[in-house]
Amino acid sequence: MNTLTPQSLDQKTVTTIAQRAGGAPWRLGLAHARPEHTLIWVTRGAARAVVEGRGFAMSSHNALFIPAGTLFSFTWETSCFGQTVLLAPRPGLDWPPDPLLLRVREPKAQLTLTHYVEAIQTEAASDLPMAAVAASAHAQLMTVWAHRFAAPSQNEKISAARRLMRAFCALIVQSENFTSCGASMAEYAAKLGVTPTHLTRVSRAECGMTAADLLTQHSLQRACRMIEDDALKAVDVARNLGFSTPAYFTRFIKTHTGLTPSQLRKAAHARRSPAHP
């Protein structure tokens, strides 16, 4: 009996980094968590990622495996190129339980990972019988490869600073389960049993941003999604995100994007509309 559980796959399962951003760099560049497991496979150029509050540079042939529900951001230079893979969590897909950055130097290993990504892409876009099962099988083989490649470095000791940032980022992600997520950085620090000053200092040392910066990025990411994807009015987004007034929320959006909520919505609509001669 076939024990694989095929998942729902389509042509968006594997895309380039630029395609995943869809003309809006904030979709990857602001702190957020996805419901799917995410692989970012950089094959050319330079980028920077912040995962669970830990920042690091990425370059050619670096692979980043991010478990579903993990807070991360990814920014890239114009010369950067790579692929992204989104896979829904499911039984039988042994995705690495913690974020995993692999610097793949050997050409054979580079070709192996590229082969798995391309095989998933081919099957996800195929209408052949059992294409979903085949794509799931390639995805599982890819995760086996990741575990084996990472085996020599999996005993890395986790510092107190790293544990604090993981706990902080987990609380940020959990805040999405509530209608309003307007908690301040000081309130998060209290939940973690540390002072705001200590949390800020550790965050800056770990990722180059303050804890307040991470919260701002997360709020801005959620706001942009609600405006562009859900087409919510500014008053509804402000209420959902815990802003005191719609006017304050509008100022927040314009300060960080240069556009009002309505202008953001119009810009998103223009990006998605087919070009006319």
VMD Tcl script that draws the C-alpha trace (Angstrom):
set ca {
  {0.00 0.00 0.00}
  {1.24 3.47 -0.82}
  {1.92 5.29 2.48}
  {2.67 8.66 0.90}
  {0.04 11.33 1.44}
  {0.12 13.57 -1.65}
  {-0.50 17.22 -0.99}
  {-2.17 19.91 -3.05}
  {0.50 21.18 -5.45}
  {0.39 23.63 -8.33}
  {2.65 25.83 -10.42}
  {3.18 28.15 -7.43}
  {4.74 25.38 -5.34}
  {8.13 26.20 -6.88}
  {8.87 29.74 -8.06}
  {11.82 32.05 -8.38}
  {12.52 34.44 -5.51}
  {11.27 37.38 -7.59}
  {8.08 35.55 -8.55}
  {7.39 34.68 -4.89}
  {7.61 38.39 -4.04}
  {5.19 39.19 -6.86}
  {6.53 42.68 -7.41}
  {6.16 43.51 -3.71}
  {9.50 42.93 -1.89}
  {7.75 43.29 1.49}
  {6.19 39.83 1.01}
  {9.57 38.26 1.73}
  {11.44 41.22 3.17}
  {9.30 41.92 6.25}
  {9.19 39.61 9.26}
  {6.41 37.04 8.83}
  {5.54 33.38 9.30}
  {4.05 31.08 6.67}
  {1.74 28.10 7.16}
  {3.91 26.09 4.76}
  {7.46 24.80 5.05}
  {9.71 27.06 2.97}
  {12.95 26.40 1.11}
  {14.95 29.29 -0.33}
  {17.73 28.03 -2.61}
  {20.04 30.88 -3.67}
  {22.04 29.94 -6.75}
  {23.53 33.34 -7.61}
  {24.20 36.64 -5.86}
  {23.85 37.85 -2.29}
  {20.98 38.08 0.18}
  {20.28 38.42 3.89}
  {17.88 36.47 6.08}
  {16.63 36.92 9.62}
  {15.18 33.69 11.01}
  {13.82 33.46 14.57}
  {15.59 36.73 15.29}
  {18.99 35.58 14.05}
  {20.51 37.40 11.08}
  {22.97 36.02 8.58}
  {24.25 36.69 5.07}
  {23.52 34.33 2.21}
  {25.39 33.90 -1.05}
  {25.53 31.58 -4.05}
  {24.56 27.98 -3.30}
  {23.13 28.63 0.13}
  {19.94 26.77 1.06}
  {17.62 27.90 3.84}
  {15.06 25.39 5.16}
  {12.39 27.16 7.25}
  {9.74 25.17 9.16}
  {6.11 26.29 8.94}
  {5.18 28.86 11.56}
  {8.72 30.27 11.87}
  {9.21 34.04 11.89}
  {11.61 35.08 9.13}
  {12.45 37.73 6.57}
  {14.52 37.55 3.39}
  {15.97 40.45 1.42}
  {18.05 40.12 -1.72}
  {20.20 42.18 -4.06}
  {19.11 42.79 -7.64}
  {21.76 40.35 -8.92}
  {20.45 37.56 -6.69}
  {18.66 34.60 -8.26}
  {17.23 31.45 -6.75}
  {14.22 29.23 -6.25}
  {11.64 28.99 -3.49}
  {9.62 25.91 -2.57}
  {6.48 25.94 -0.39}
  {5.28 22.60 1.00}
  {2.35 22.10 3.35}
  {3.18 20.15 6.54}
  {1.91 16.57 6.32}
  {2.66 13.09 7.64}
  {5.61 11.56 5.84}
  {7.39 14.84 5.08}
  {10.25 14.93 7.58}
  {11.10 18.60 7.22}
  {13.94 19.75 9.52}
  {12.29 20.69 12.85}
  {14.47 23.80 13.25}
  {15.58 26.39 10.69}
  {18.54 25.11 8.74}
  {21.07 27.11 6.71}
  {23.24 24.96 4.43}
  {26.22 26.38 2.58}
  {26.50 23.90 -0.29}
  {30.03 24.10 -1.67}
  {30.44 20.80 -3.52}
  {29.17 20.85 -7.14}
  {27.66 17.36 -6.81}
  {25.61 18.42 -3.78}
  {24.51 21.60 -5.59}
  {23.30 19.54 -8.54}
  {21.48 17.13 -6.23}
  {19.45 19.84 -4.50}
  {18.73 21.57 -7.81}
  {17.52 18.24 -9.22}
  {15.03 17.76 -6.37}
  {13.69 21.31 -6.70}
  {13.26 20.94 -10.45}
  {11.66 17.52 -10.07}
  {9.10 18.90 -7.59}
  {8.39 21.77 -9.97}
  {7.94 19.45 -12.96}
  {5.56 17.10 -11.18}
  {3.61 19.93 -9.51}
  {2.88 21.39 -12.95}
  {2.14 18.01 -14.55}
  {-1.22 16.46 -15.36}
  {0.24 12.96 -15.51}
  {-1.27 10.22 -13.31}
  {0.06 10.26 -9.75}
  {1.94 13.53 -10.33}
  {1.15 14.69 -6.78}
  {2.51 11.44 -5.35}
  {5.68 11.81 -7.42}
  {6.14 15.43 -6.29}
  {5.66 14.39 -2.66}
  {8.25 11.63 -3.09}
  {10.80 14.09 -4.47}
  {10.03 16.46 -1.59}
  {10.69 13.71 0.94}
  {13.95 12.78 -0.78}
  {14.96 16.43 -0.63}
  {14.40 16.51 3.13}
  {16.43 13.31 3.54}
  {19.25 15.03 1.62}
  {19.00 18.08 3.93}
  {19.19 15.96 7.09}
  {22.22 14.07 5.80}
  {23.99 17.22 4.62}
  {23.39 18.96 7.94}
  {24.30 16.00 10.15}
  {27.88 17.12 11.01}
  {26.67 20.49 12.38}
  {23.43 19.50 14.11}
  {25.00 19.42 17.60}
  {25.53 23.18 17.72}
  {25.04 24.49 21.26}
  {22.18 26.97 21.64}
  {23.12 30.09 23.61}
  {20.89 31.90 26.09}
  {20.57 34.79 23.63}
  {19.45 32.41 20.89}
  {16.85 30.80 23.18}
  {15.50 34.24 24.13}
  {15.11 35.33 20.51}
  {13.43 32.06 19.58}
  {10.94 32.51 22.41}
  {10.33 36.16 21.46}
  {9.71 35.29 17.80}
  {7.40 32.43 18.79}
  {5.30 34.89 20.82}
  {5.11 37.23 17.83}
  {3.83 34.40 15.63}
  {1.33 33.33 18.30}
  {-0.06 36.87 18.35}
  {-1.59 36.19 14.92}
  {-4.09 33.88 16.62}
  {-5.68 36.88 18.32}
  {-7.94 39.45 16.71}
  {-5.81 42.27 18.05}
  {-2.03 42.06 18.35}
  {-1.16 45.51 19.62}
  {1.11 44.36 22.47}
  {4.15 46.56 23.03}
  {7.74 45.42 23.14}
  {7.75 45.99 26.92}
  {4.77 43.62 27.29}
  {6.60 40.94 25.32}
  {9.69 41.44 27.50}
  {7.56 40.98 30.62}
  {6.15 37.71 29.27}
  {9.71 36.53 28.64}
  {10.86 37.51 32.11}
  {13.46 40.03 30.95}
  {13.72 43.82 30.85}
  {12.94 45.73 27.65}
  {16.54 46.96 27.64}
  {17.91 43.42 27.74}
  {15.56 42.21 25.00}
  {16.51 45.16 22.82}
  {20.23 44.60 23.38}
  {20.04 40.88 22.61}
  {17.90 41.45 19.51}
  {20.29 44.04 18.12}
  {23.26 41.74 18.71}
  {21.54 38.71 17.14}
  {19.99 40.24 14.03}
  {20.99 43.91 13.78}
  {17.49 45.09 14.63}
  {15.81 46.02 17.88}
  {12.93 43.97 19.26}
  {10.66 46.93 18.45}
  {11.87 46.84 14.83}
  {10.85 43.18 14.55}
  {7.41 43.95 15.94}
  {7.02 46.85 13.52}
  {8.01 44.67 10.56}
  {5.54 41.99 11.58}
  {2.69 44.50 11.98}
  {3.54 46.10 8.63}
  {3.62 42.72 6.88}
  {0.21 41.78 8.31}
  {-1.22 45.19 7.43}
  {-0.02 45.00 3.82}
  {-1.47 41.49 3.44}
  {-4.86 42.62 4.78}
  {-4.89 45.67 2.52}
  {-3.60 44.06 -0.68}
  {-4.80 40.47 -0.41}
  {-7.94 40.69 1.72}
  {-9.01 44.14 0.46}
  {-9.95 45.24 3.97}
  {-10.66 48.88 4.69}
  {-8.17 50.85 6.77}
  {-10.61 51.06 9.67}
  {-10.92 47.25 9.78}
  {-7.18 46.64 9.51}
  {-6.52 49.21 12.25}
  {-8.96 47.44 14.54}
  {-7.54 43.98 13.76}
  {-3.98 45.07 14.49}
  {-4.75 46.98 17.65}
  {-4.17 50.56 16.44}
  {-5.93 53.18 18.54}
  {-7.47 55.01 15.57}
  {-7.69 54.57 11.78}
  {-5.84 57.88 11.38}
  {-2.91 56.59 13.42}
  {-2.86 53.41 11.34}
  {-2.85 55.43 8.09}
  {0.11 57.47 9.35}
  {1.90 54.24 10.28}
  {1.43 52.82 6.76}
  {2.46 56.03 5.00}
  {5.54 56.44 7.21}
  {6.83 52.99 6.32}
  {5.69 52.64 2.70}
  {5.27 56.19 1.45}
  {1.70 55.36 0.42}
  {-1.70 55.52 2.08}
  {-3.69 52.27 2.49}
  {-5.89 53.12 -0.50}
  {-2.82 53.88 -2.62}
  {-1.30 50.55 -1.60}
  {-4.47 48.76 -2.66}
  {-4.50 50.53 -6.04}
  {-0.81 49.75 -6.62}
  {-1.43 46.06 -5.87}
  {-4.37 45.99 -8.27}
  {-2.22 47.58 -10.99}
  {0.51 44.96 -10.51}
  {-1.99 42.13 -10.91}
  {-3.85 43.57 -13.90}
  {-2.70 42.39 -17.33}
  {-0.77 44.98 -19.28}
  {-2.67 46.70 -22.06}
  {-1.02 47.82 -25.33}
}
mol new
graphics top color blue
foreach p $ca { graphics top sphere $p radius 0.5 }
foreach p [lrange $ca 0 end-1] q [lrange $ca 1 end] { graphics top cylinder $p $q radius 0.2 }
display resetview
